[in-house]
Amino acid sequence: MDKAVQIAEKSYYFYQKCPRFIQLIIKFIYWILAVIYKIIRKIYRFFKNLFFSTKKSLIESPINEEKKYINITNTITDRNNIIKDDYYLPKKKLKKGKLNISWVIPLPIEGSGGHRNFYRIIRYLANDGHNVTLYVDPENYYLNNGVYTGKDVQKFIKGKFFDLNSNIIMGLDDIKECDILFATHYNGAYAVKANENKAKMCCYFIQDYEAYFNPMGDNFIRAYQTYKFGFYPITSGYWPLNFLKKDFGITEGYAFKFPINTNIYNFNGNFDNKKENQIVFFAKPNMPRRCYNLGVASLKIVKEKHPEVDIVFYGANSNEYQNVPFEFINKGLLPTIEDLGNLYRESAIGVVFSTTNPSLVPYEMMSCGCAVVDLDFNDNIINYEDEKNITLAEPQPEKVAEAIIGLLENKKGRISKAKNGMNLCKSYPTEEEMCKGIEDALLKEYSRRVKYEK
């Protein structure tokens, strides 16, 4: 520090001894450097805010967190940072009986089964003549793998899933009037609530009890509260409609059965072609509700008693399966759904845990002739209609292992359970039938409400 002071004193002494015109030149150079520094600093701050700091300020600022809690449309600190380049289809005149239907959706995630579910319905409604507009919630806007505009979203979904044939707008600040306005996730439900006066009917596409995805705290409460908003629920399966009735007293709504692609997930009934000692485990280490650790602990017991068994892990990146205490086959993320179908067809037993609403996985396993093991937890029997179709085990490693071993050691019972599961899945709709059922339910409820309001 003393040396720095000495240098400063000498510099000032030199400046004072310089002729007047030299001092003016030094001042001018200093002024130019200061201007350049300010310009560079502004440019740096602009790009830093554009790519990084907005998300960070949202998380760390108690002011922004408070705004976020009140109104989800404030999830971006500076709304002007959203790049407006949206995707619009040519305007079309609606035919009689068709509606303007808008959806609030999250940013797309590659491979997401939940997103694929509502994409299917959106595509069906658009192709059936409804005018469909999607408003993309910009939550995680700066962590979205290069998807920044409505056109980016359209290109991403078309490439990773299929063309939705819909208008796509990035941001929730300018939701237009429509006949039906849909929420698809609990954050988006707040945007729908804030714009409910712009729609004749608000709906909630519910695939699970999202409050459970958070520890008890702000986000748990925020998700919980959305089920009190009074939106008409369209639920994926009967389990969500059951919890809405039980926990919130909601008596209306439409539950659709899961669609099964029988072109991919099918079985010819020849159980002799299956590998009797192969168990396939839907292993998701980073998805807590799939109880990965419980699965590993249970299968360890199975492997100790039946070392000849082949246990296949799949459903996550291969490198996520660390420190597994027994030999297993690591399939990771299979490249195609055809590969999934082949894996299920050759396996005798499928292990997939559903602590809330299940995914399509257990039904796709059943459709391929697997005897499926799930948890006896949280009214799970609702998902499978009858115990003859499924083996449910108490969520303890010893009990789960006992259920799996029981199927391994009882071929006749295992095949009976597998056949019952296959028969259950035969009652499930095709994708088109599922979408048509949802459309009919929407139009019926919309007509009832509009007629009542008149």
Secondary structure, 3 states (H helix, E strand, C coil): CHHHHHHHHHHHHHHHHCCHHHHHHHHHHHHHHHHHHHHHHHHHHHHHHHHHHHHHHHHHCHHHHHHHHHCHHHCCCCHHHCCCCCECCCCCCCCCCCCEEEEEECCCCCCCHHHHHHHHHHHHHHHCCCEEEEEECCCCHHHCCCCCCHHHHHHHHHHHCCCCCCEEEECCCCCCCEEEEEECCHHHHHHHHHCHHHEEEEEEEECCCHHHHCCCCHHHHHHHHHCCCCCEEEEECHHHHHHHHHHHCCCCCEEECCCCCCCCCCCCCCHHHCEEEEEEEECCCCCHHHCHHHHHHHHHHHHHHCCCCEEEEECCCHHHCCCCCCCCEEEECCCCHHHHHHHHHHEEEEECCCCCCCCCHHHHHHHCCCEEEEECCCCHHHHCCCHHHCEEECCCHHHHHHHHHHHHHCHHHHHHHHHHHHHHHHCCCCHHHHHHHHHHHHHHHHHHHHHHHC
